[in-house]
Amino acid sequence: MSQLETAAHPETLRRVAIDPVTRVEGHGKVTLLLDQDNKIHQVRLHIVEFRGFEVFIEGRPYWEVPVTVQRLCGICPVSHQLAAVKAMDQIAGYGPLTPTAEKLRRLMHYGQMVQSHAVHFYHLASPDLLLGFDSDFTRRNIVGVALDFPEIAKQGVLLRKYGQEVIRHVAGKRVHGTGAIPGGVNKALTVAERDEMARDIEQMIGWTQGAIDMVRRLHETNPGFYNVFGESAGNMMGLMRPDGALDFYHGALRAVDPLGQTIFDQVDYADYQQVLQEEIKPWSYMKFPHIKSLGADKGWYKVGPLARVQAATYLATPLAEIERQKMMALGNGKPVHGTLFYHWARLVEILHAAEMIRDLLNDPDILGTDLMADRGERRYEAVGVIEAPRGTLFHHYRVNEDDQVTYCNLIVSTTNNNQAMNEAIRTVARQYLDGREVTEGLLNHIECAIRAYDPCLSCATHALGKMPLTVEVIDADGQLASSLSKA
Amino acid sequence: MSAPIVILAVGNPSRGDDAIGPILHERLAAWLRDTPMAGQFELIEDFQLNIEHALDLVGRELALFIDAGEGTPAPFRFTRIEPAPGIAHSSHELPPEAVLEVYRRTMQQEPPPSYVLCVRGEAFELGQPPGPAAQANIELAWRCLQQLFREPDRASWDRQLSA
């Protein structure tokens, strides 16, 4: 069991709850158990994973699923759509996609990567990086960045908008688009749409390079801090091509250990249950997946930007590969595990996705009209996997003779990172909170470590008033000692 | 040329009463289709508000946000909003006031006069339809919207503000 996961005598300890974690979608809660000397005995991230996803999907006709799953998440609907449609390609009996269809799906996926990473970095992460963890609360959020760094904030808005426009051009609509359907895509790209996207792509690449340079300069100001903040050396996993290049859309599973040594490679993702196992812990609703061969204690792994760019042999676009190597050079030949490197890696991935978009827009196939694959024998079970912005996303379905989904298992990126996030906040608690009076600034250190993973928790419900933040400090007698709320 | 008035209706149609925004959006779209004033309005629907919606405010004379609200007074509240720094704790689902603030900071100018029609919802479970209370609130909000659209100017909208 991980250190600080379970206290020996919790009944004697003071409890601090952060509920929900600020600037993280969905509902997350951190609890810390401290003794009278503020010595930390237990740290847990509780995520209320919504297990209604499967119920929502089961019983529906399989061809509806790629559209339906977009409603699971308001931030990354394209990710769910593509993972689902990759499974449904097989269920429906389609063979390999036409070159145009695969490239259009990739274009949409890279647009999703740009827009999602952009909003995270420029408006969620950069306040912590640029303004410092202990700055006044009102200056830590989006408005603080905009106030002090208007140009950065504006670029973030426009990068986000660009990614959204790529999605719109491929999917046909800004939200609730279809785009990918079993067997291919349902809309060809026009010359005008291609040209509109091509007009701005070099600007997007340039802005991203500028942001990477800013992060590098920030790191140089205090490398000791950035290298070790929330440092937790775990295994890392992602989808790779046969030559080891990271592939956001399609590949086979590769996992490496904290030193970068291969644990498994080129595992067909349809066989994910042979290499991964989901564990249940009594104190959390969210499962804890781990690498089966290593067991629960040593087999936990990270997914997402920092994990996959380091698990990869290389990135298949030149500018992003240069930046990846520069970042990894800070590990002196070993992977870096400081939590804040996730932000750096996220920018490298924006650059990679933007370069891929540019290359696709220059590819004549992108304007093709052969959109549907040939259809073969129907299947009754299939797995679809992609690298979503937050990490590896599994969709596993079984379908009956009446075309209804009878089984659905989703392992979302946040679930894959469950143990990794817990490890990161325990490290931060040991580094910054142990033995000190708990302040909002120190609690923000915990939140910052979680935000680096960009967890996404059933975030499509957003109604006004749905997400207040409450911080409660409860004394050893279970009484509320103090409380802080903001709407 | 942008339409002078933008309406941003947000919500997830598959999450119970969160469908209030999309339902009103759909009604507005159908209603405007047959009216000569359709060109005055641009309707935008999304799951949730985010930073790029600041760009949808560019060049507008008025902006209206329509959303479900938990804990808001029933059946709805129609309020005027201003840019508000520091009230957002999630940048992945911004409140309307934070969208205005993004506009102010990125465009270096004040956003257009902006209003929120916040319709009370009760339950937001995935896969559930809007509940009866939300349906009743939608009907009352719809009457308010029709009145607003018949007199689409700032003075008239200010007269409709909730007490």
Chai-1 contact restraints between the chains, C-beta under 6 A:
chainA,res_idxA,chainB,res_idxB,connection_type,confidence,min_distance_angstrom,max_distance_angstrom,comment,restraint_id
A,T22,B,H89,contact,1.0,0.0,6.0,A-B,restraint_1
A,R23,B,H89,contact,1.0,0.0,6.0,A-B,restraint_2
A,R23,B,S90,contact,1.0,0.0,6.0,A-B,restraint_3
A,R23,B,S91,contact,1.0,0.0,6.0,A-B,restraint_4
A,E25,B,H92,contact,1.0,0.0,6.0,A-B,restraint_5
A,G52,B,L126,contact,1.0,0.0,6.0,A-B,restraint_6
A,F56,B,L126,contact,1.0,0.0,6.0,A-B,restraint_7
A,F56,B,G127,contact,1.0,0.0,6.0,A-B,restraint_8
A,R71,B,N12,contact,1.0,0.0,6.0,A-B,restraint_9
A,R71,B,S14,contact,1.0,0.0,6.0,A-B,restraint_10
A,G74,B,F47,contact,1.0,0.0,6.0,A-B,restraint_11
A,G74,B,Q48,contact,1.0,0.0,6.0,A-B,restraint_12
A,I75,B,H92,contact,1.0,0.0,6.0,A-B,restraint_13
A,H123,B,I51,contact,1.0,0.0,6.0,A-B,restraint_14
A,H123,B,S91,contact,1.0,0.0,6.0,A-B,restraint_15
A,L124,B,S91,contact,1.0,0.0,6.0,A-B,restraint_16
A,T138,B,G86,contact,1.0,0.0,6.0,A-B,restraint_17
A,N141,B,A88,contact,1.0,0.0,6.0,A-B,restraint_18
A,I142,B,A88,contact,1.0,0.0,6.0,A-B,restraint_19
A,I142,B,S91,contact,1.0,0.0,6.0,A-B,restraint_20
A,V143,B,P85,contact,1.0,0.0,6.0,A-B,restraint_21
A,V143,B,G86,contact,1.0,0.0,6.0,A-B,restraint_22
A,V143,B,E101,contact,1.0,0.0,6.0,A-B,restraint_23
A,A146,B,R105,contact,1.0,0.0,6.0,A-B,restraint_24
A,P150,B,R105,contact,1.0,0.0,6.0,A-B,restraint_25
A,A153,B,T106,contact,1.0,0.0,6.0,A-B,restraint_26
A,K154,B,T106,contact,1.0,0.0,6.0,A-B,restraint_27
A,V157,B,I51,contact,1.0,0.0,6.0,A-B,restraint_28
A,V157,B,E52,contact,1.0,0.0,6.0,A-B,restraint_29
A,V157,B,T106,contact,1.0,0.0,6.0,A-B,restraint_30
A,R160,B,I51,contact,1.0,0.0,6.0,A-B,restraint_31
A,R160,B,E52,contact,1.0,0.0,6.0,A-B,restraint_32
A,K161,B,E52,contact,1.0,0.0,6.0,A-B,restraint_33
A,K161,B,L55,contact,1.0,0.0,6.0,A-B,restraint_34
A,Q164,B,E52,contact,1.0,0.0,6.0,A-B,restraint_35
A,V175,B,D46,contact,1.0,0.0,6.0,A-B,restraint_36
A,V175,B,F47,contact,1.0,0.0,6.0,A-B,restraint_37
A,A460,B,N12,contact,1.0,0.0,6.0,A-B,restraint_38
A,A460,B,F47,contact,1.0,0.0,6.0,A-B,restraint_39
A,T461,B,R15,contact,1.0,0.0,6.0,A-B,restraint_40
A,T461,B,D18,contact,1.0,0.0,6.0,A-B,restraint_41
A,T461,B,F124,contact,1.0,0.0,6.0,A-B,restraint_42
A,H462,B,Q48,contact,1.0,0.0,6.0,A-B,restraint_43
A,H462,B,E93,contact,1.0,0.0,6.0,A-B,restraint_44
A,A463,B,D18,contact,1.0,0.0,6.0,A-B,restraint_45
A,A463,B,A68,contact,1.0,0.0,6.0,A-B,restraint_46
A,A463,B,G69,contact,1.0,0.0,6.0,A-B,restraint_47
A,A463,B,E70,contact,1.0,0.0,6.0,A-B,restraint_48
A,A463,B,G121,contact,1.0,0.0,6.0,A-B,restraint_49
A,L464,B,D67,contact,1.0,0.0,6.0,A-B,restraint_50
A,L464,B,G69,contact,1.0,0.0,6.0,A-B,restraint_51
A,L464,B,C118,contact,1.0,0.0,6.0,A-B,restraint_52
A,G465,B,G69,contact,1.0,0.0,6.0,A-B,restraint_53
A,G465,B,E70,contact,1.0,0.0,6.0,A-B,restraint_54
A,G465,B,G71,contact,1.0,0.0,6.0,A-B,restraint_55
A,K466,B,E70,contact,1.0,0.0,6.0,A-B,restraint_56
A,L469,B,H89,contact,1.0,0.0,6.0,A-B,restraint_57
